[in-house]
Amino acid sequence: MFVWSKRLVAALLGLFILMLSVFFLDTASEGTSILKDHTTRWMAINYIGLIGWVFVWMIDQARMRGKNFWVWLVPFVLAPLPTLMVFVLFLQRRIQSS
């Protein structure tokens, strides 16, 4: 993969570990259950990580196929998963040779 580098992977893993430690070290407020808050944060951390990974993967796949990724940026920000599906279908099109 062209996009992945050791520095990028180390930074992303470090960011994930930092977010995970904040998640686990967050203390509960008095007398209330924070299970829902923690579950929501856990899901958000994982979703953000997944979206980041998909973003980098899309850049890599577009580069490998000589396509412009940046036209996909705004749709990806607005709706990541549907954009991913359309992007994959776009990359699987057969190239018309003339």
PyMOL CGO cylinders between C-alpha atoms (Angstrom):
from pymol import cmd
from pymol.cgo import CYLINDER

trace = [
    CYLINDER, 0.00, 0.00, 0.00, 1.34, 3.39, -0.95, 0.3, 1, 1, 1, 1, 1, 1,
    CYLINDER, 1.34, 3.39, -0.95, -0.36, 5.44, 1.77, 0.3, 1, 1, 1, 1, 1, 1,
    CYLINDER, -0.36, 5.44, 1.77, 0.58, 3.41, 4.83, 0.3, 1, 1, 1, 1, 1, 1,
    CYLINDER, 0.58, 3.41, 4.83, 3.89, 4.31, 6.41, 0.3, 1, 1, 1, 1, 1, 1,
    CYLINDER, 3.89, 4.31, 6.41, 5.36, 3.38, 9.75, 0.3, 1, 1, 1, 1, 1, 1,
    CYLINDER, 5.36, 3.38, 9.75, 4.88, 6.92, 11.04, 0.3, 1, 1, 1, 1, 1, 1,
    CYLINDER, 4.88, 6.92, 11.04, 1.23, 7.02, 9.97, 0.3, 1, 1, 1, 1, 1, 1,
    CYLINDER, 1.23, 7.02, 9.97, 0.49, 3.64, 11.53, 0.3, 1, 1, 1, 1, 1, 1,
    CYLINDER, 0.49, 3.64, 11.53, 2.29, 4.60, 14.74, 0.3, 1, 1, 1, 1, 1, 1,
    CYLINDER, 2.29, 4.60, 14.74, 0.38, 7.90, 14.93, 0.3, 1, 1, 1, 1, 1, 1,
    CYLINDER, 0.38, 7.90, 14.93, -3.00, 6.23, 14.31, 0.3, 1, 1, 1, 1, 1, 1,
    CYLINDER, -3.00, 6.23, 14.31, -2.30, 3.51, 16.88, 0.3, 1, 1, 1, 1, 1, 1,
    CYLINDER, -2.30, 3.51, 16.88, -1.11, 6.11, 19.37, 0.3, 1, 1, 1, 1, 1, 1,
    CYLINDER, -1.11, 6.11, 19.37, -4.25, 8.16, 18.83, 0.3, 1, 1, 1, 1, 1, 1,
    CYLINDER, -4.25, 8.16, 18.83, -6.41, 5.07, 19.30, 0.3, 1, 1, 1, 1, 1, 1,
    CYLINDER, -6.41, 5.07, 19.30, -4.59, 4.12, 22.51, 0.3, 1, 1, 1, 1, 1, 1,
    CYLINDER, -4.59, 4.12, 22.51, -4.98, 7.69, 23.80, 0.3, 1, 1, 1, 1, 1, 1,
    CYLINDER, -4.98, 7.69, 23.80, -8.72, 7.69, 23.04, 0.3, 1, 1, 1, 1, 1, 1,
    CYLINDER, -8.72, 7.69, 23.04, -9.06, 4.25, 24.59, 0.3, 1, 1, 1, 1, 1, 1,
    CYLINDER, -9.06, 4.25, 24.59, -7.26, 5.32, 27.78, 0.3, 1, 1, 1, 1, 1, 1,
    CYLINDER, -7.26, 5.32, 27.78, -9.50, 8.40, 28.08, 0.3, 1, 1, 1, 1, 1, 1,
    CYLINDER, -9.50, 8.40, 28.08, -12.48, 6.09, 27.65, 0.3, 1, 1, 1, 1, 1, 1,
    CYLINDER, -12.48, 6.09, 27.65, -11.38, 3.72, 30.41, 0.3, 1, 1, 1, 1, 1, 1,
    CYLINDER, -11.38, 3.72, 30.41, -10.08, 6.35, 32.82, 0.3, 1, 1, 1, 1, 1, 1,
    CYLINDER, -10.08, 6.35, 32.82, -13.20, 8.50, 32.68, 0.3, 1, 1, 1, 1, 1, 1,
    CYLINDER, -13.20, 8.50, 32.68, -14.79, 8.45, 36.11, 0.3, 1, 1, 1, 1, 1, 1,
    CYLINDER, -14.79, 8.45, 36.11, -18.46, 8.04, 36.80, 0.3, 1, 1, 1, 1, 1, 1,
    CYLINDER, -18.46, 8.04, 36.80, -20.53, 10.89, 38.12, 0.3, 1, 1, 1, 1, 1, 1,
    CYLINDER, -20.53, 10.89, 38.12, -22.12, 10.34, 41.52, 0.3, 1, 1, 1, 1, 1, 1,
    CYLINDER, -22.12, 10.34, 41.52, -25.08, 8.00, 41.66, 0.3, 1, 1, 1, 1, 1, 1,
    CYLINDER, -25.08, 8.00, 41.66, -25.76, 7.66, 37.96, 0.3, 1, 1, 1, 1, 1, 1,
    CYLINDER, -25.76, 7.66, 37.96, -25.07, 4.77, 35.65, 0.3, 1, 1, 1, 1, 1, 1,
    CYLINDER, -25.07, 4.77, 35.65, -22.60, 5.60, 32.93, 0.3, 1, 1, 1, 1, 1, 1,
    CYLINDER, -22.60, 5.60, 32.93, -22.99, 2.34, 31.04, 0.3, 1, 1, 1, 1, 1, 1,
    CYLINDER, -22.99, 2.34, 31.04, -24.86, 4.04, 28.20, 0.3, 1, 1, 1, 1, 1, 1,
    CYLINDER, -24.86, 4.04, 28.20, -22.29, 6.85, 28.02, 0.3, 1, 1, 1, 1, 1, 1,
    CYLINDER, -22.29, 6.85, 28.02, -19.40, 4.40, 27.94, 0.3, 1, 1, 1, 1, 1, 1,
    CYLINDER, -19.40, 4.40, 27.94, -21.10, 2.22, 25.34, 0.3, 1, 1, 1, 1, 1, 1,
    CYLINDER, -21.10, 2.22, 25.34, -21.78, 5.24, 23.16, 0.3, 1, 1, 1, 1, 1, 1,
    CYLINDER, -21.78, 5.24, 23.16, -18.19, 6.44, 23.48, 0.3, 1, 1, 1, 1, 1, 1,
    CYLINDER, -18.19, 6.44, 23.48, -16.85, 2.97, 22.71, 0.3, 1, 1, 1, 1, 1, 1,
    CYLINDER, -16.85, 2.97, 22.71, -18.97, 2.79, 19.58, 0.3, 1, 1, 1, 1, 1, 1,
    CYLINDER, -18.97, 2.79, 19.58, -17.88, 6.30, 18.57, 0.3, 1, 1, 1, 1, 1, 1,
    CYLINDER, -17.88, 6.30, 18.57, -14.19, 5.46, 19.03, 0.3, 1, 1, 1, 1, 1, 1,
    CYLINDER, -14.19, 5.46, 19.03, -14.54, 2.35, 16.90, 0.3, 1, 1, 1, 1, 1, 1,
    CYLINDER, -14.54, 2.35, 16.90, -16.58, 4.15, 14.24, 0.3, 1, 1, 1, 1, 1, 1,
    CYLINDER, -16.58, 4.15, 14.24, -14.04, 6.96, 14.01, 0.3, 1, 1, 1, 1, 1, 1,
    CYLINDER, -14.04, 6.96, 14.01, -11.25, 4.40, 13.70, 0.3, 1, 1, 1, 1, 1, 1,
    CYLINDER, -11.25, 4.40, 13.70, -13.10, 2.53, 10.98, 0.3, 1, 1, 1, 1, 1, 1,
    CYLINDER, -13.10, 2.53, 10.98, -13.85, 5.70, 9.03, 0.3, 1, 1, 1, 1, 1, 1,
    CYLINDER, -13.85, 5.70, 9.03, -10.18, 6.72, 9.26, 0.3, 1, 1, 1, 1, 1, 1,
    CYLINDER, -10.18, 6.72, 9.26, -9.04, 3.33, 8.01, 0.3, 1, 1, 1, 1, 1, 1,
    CYLINDER, -9.04, 3.33, 8.01, -11.56, 3.37, 5.14, 0.3, 1, 1, 1, 1, 1, 1,
    CYLINDER, -11.56, 3.37, 5.14, -10.48, 6.91, 4.20, 0.3, 1, 1, 1, 1, 1, 1,
    CYLINDER, -10.48, 6.91, 4.20, -6.84, 5.87, 3.93, 0.3, 1, 1, 1, 1, 1, 1,
    CYLINDER, -6.84, 5.87, 3.93, -7.81, 2.68, 2.05, 0.3, 1, 1, 1, 1, 1, 1,
    CYLINDER, -7.81, 2.68, 2.05, -9.83, 4.70, -0.47, 0.3, 1, 1, 1, 1, 1, 1,
    CYLINDER, -9.83, 4.70, -0.47, -6.88, 7.02, -1.09, 0.3, 1, 1, 1, 1, 1, 1,
    CYLINDER, -6.88, 7.02, -1.09, -4.61, 4.02, -1.59, 0.3, 1, 1, 1, 1, 1, 1,
    CYLINDER, -4.61, 4.02, -1.59, -6.98, 2.26, -3.98, 0.3, 1, 1, 1, 1, 1, 1,
    CYLINDER, -6.98, 2.26, -3.98, -7.54, 5.41, -6.03, 0.3, 1, 1, 1, 1, 1, 1,
    CYLINDER, -7.54, 5.41, -6.03, -3.77, 5.98, -6.32, 0.3, 1, 1, 1, 1, 1, 1,
    CYLINDER, -3.77, 5.98, -6.32, -3.14, 2.40, -7.40, 0.3, 1, 1, 1, 1, 1, 1,
    CYLINDER, -3.14, 2.40, -7.40, -5.72, 2.71, -10.17, 0.3, 1, 1, 1, 1, 1, 1,
    CYLINDER, -5.72, 2.71, -10.17, -4.70, 6.20, -11.25, 0.3, 1, 1, 1, 1, 1, 1,
    CYLINDER, -4.70, 6.20, -11.25, -8.02, 7.76, -10.26, 0.3, 1, 1, 1, 1, 1, 1,
    CYLINDER, -8.02, 7.76, -10.26, -8.64, 11.07, -8.52, 0.3, 1, 1, 1, 1, 1, 1,
    CYLINDER, -8.64, 11.07, -8.52, -9.73, 10.48, -4.92, 0.3, 1, 1, 1, 1, 1, 1,
    CYLINDER, -9.73, 10.48, -4.92, -10.41, 14.07, -3.94, 0.3, 1, 1, 1, 1, 1, 1,
    CYLINDER, -10.41, 14.07, -3.94, -13.70, 14.21, -5.88, 0.3, 1, 1, 1, 1, 1, 1,
    CYLINDER, -13.70, 14.21, -5.88, -14.94, 11.58, -3.40, 0.3, 1, 1, 1, 1, 1, 1,
    CYLINDER, -14.94, 11.58, -3.40, -13.98, 13.59, -0.30, 0.3, 1, 1, 1, 1, 1, 1,
    CYLINDER, -13.98, 13.59, -0.30, -17.18, 15.65, 0.17, 0.3, 1, 1, 1, 1, 1, 1,
    CYLINDER, -17.18, 15.65, 0.17, -19.55, 12.68, -0.31, 0.3, 1, 1, 1, 1, 1, 1,
    CYLINDER, -19.55, 12.68, -0.31, -17.35, 10.64, 2.04, 0.3, 1, 1, 1, 1, 1, 1,
    CYLINDER, -17.35, 10.64, 2.04, -17.56, 13.29, 4.76, 0.3, 1, 1, 1, 1, 1, 1,
    CYLINDER, -17.56, 13.29, 4.76, -21.36, 13.53, 4.40, 0.3, 1, 1, 1, 1, 1, 1,
    CYLINDER, -21.36, 13.53, 4.40, -22.12, 9.79, 4.14, 0.3, 1, 1, 1, 1, 1, 1,
    CYLINDER, -22.12, 9.79, 4.14, -19.06, 7.53, 4.53, 0.3, 1, 1, 1, 1, 1, 1,
    CYLINDER, -19.06, 7.53, 4.53, -20.51, 4.06, 4.09, 0.3, 1, 1, 1, 1, 1, 1,
    CYLINDER, -20.51, 4.06, 4.09, -22.75, 4.68, 1.04, 0.3, 1, 1, 1, 1, 1, 1,
    CYLINDER, -22.75, 4.68, 1.04, -19.87, 6.56, -0.57, 0.3, 1, 1, 1, 1, 1, 1,
    CYLINDER, -19.87, 6.56, -0.57, -17.59, 3.60, 0.09, 0.3, 1, 1, 1, 1, 1, 1,
    CYLINDER, -17.59, 3.60, 0.09, -20.05, 1.27, -1.66, 0.3, 1, 1, 1, 1, 1, 1,
    CYLINDER, -20.05, 1.27, -1.66, -20.34, 3.55, -4.70, 0.3, 1, 1, 1, 1, 1, 1,
    CYLINDER, -20.34, 3.55, -4.70, -16.55, 4.04, -4.75, 0.3, 1, 1, 1, 1, 1, 1,
    CYLINDER, -16.55, 4.04, -4.75, -15.93, 0.29, -4.82, 0.3, 1, 1, 1, 1, 1, 1,
    CYLINDER, -15.93, 0.29, -4.82, -18.47, -0.13, -7.64, 0.3, 1, 1, 1, 1, 1, 1,
    CYLINDER, -18.47, -0.13, -7.64, -16.80, 2.74, -9.51, 0.3, 1, 1, 1, 1, 1, 1,
    CYLINDER, -16.80, 2.74, -9.51, -13.38, 1.09, -9.21, 0.3, 1, 1, 1, 1, 1, 1,
    CYLINDER, -13.38, 1.09, -9.21, -14.75, -2.25, -10.44, 0.3, 1, 1, 1, 1, 1, 1,
    CYLINDER, -14.75, -2.25, -10.44, -16.04, -0.82, -13.73, 0.3, 1, 1, 1, 1, 1, 1,
    CYLINDER, -16.04, -0.82, -13.73, -14.44, -2.21, -16.83, 0.3, 1, 1, 1, 1, 1, 1,
    CYLINDER, -14.44, -2.21, -16.83, -12.26, 0.24, -18.63, 0.3, 1, 1, 1, 1, 1, 1,
    CYLINDER, -12.26, 0.24, -18.63, -13.48, 0.92, -22.15, 0.3, 1, 1, 1, 1, 1, 1,
    CYLINDER, -13.48, 0.92, -22.15, -10.61, 0.59, -24.61, 0.3, 1, 1, 1, 1, 1, 1,
    CYLINDER, -10.61, 0.59, -24.61, -10.95, 2.51, -27.83, 0.3, 1, 1, 1, 1, 1, 1,
]
cmd.load_cgo(trace, "trace")
